[in-house]
């Protein structure tokens, strides 16, 4: 289920975590070539992604 990014924080290993509007969290790592999310690398580009939607697996699981 698509949910908007409402904010960010870092976890204990300094990986970025998106805070979704539903209250769930999702890691948003940039680890090329496997995961390509260069926008997590700077404050400016993270701010630009606020409001963009990510698929929330936890919300999907709650529906089943």
Protein Blocks (a to p, Z undefined) as FASTA:
>chain_A
ZZddfbdcddfkopacdddfkopacddddddfkbccfklmpmklmmmmgoiacddfklmm
mmZZ
